[in-house]
């Protein structure tokens, strides 16, 4: 008699909900691997990026719009990794300029004069702006260089904090897929 019911006894905990759900498992794995789930595992709207324009007296506000991806690159003039990666990022910007992608360079922890010098040296166009306190709080004071990407539906879909050159290839592939016509 017990042999007949044994297979059913093994299934009972799953029927009453004792099993671990997928979201619980993801949360547990993220905490054991020291991964922040602030942006990557939840749907978040890409925030508006606003600040003083570098190189002119104007205020720039970049609000993500449907149909156009936004790539926010947080850099600083004194940041050596930023200086190393900027040429690769500029090449990527040139590659995706006709594919409904807008690059915005946010100068974090920089003076206006230093940001302007960096902009002229590396030929960054008019899409550079100085970060303010509210903008840095919105993005949780990212380590430099950092890249945040929105998709064409205005969701935050990709981020890299403390970017390395290997991650730029991953970003290129990601943008290639998400901006394909």
Order of alpha helices (4+ residues) and beta strands (2+ residues): alpha-alpha-beta-beta-beta-alpha-beta-alpha-beta-alpha-beta-beta-alpha
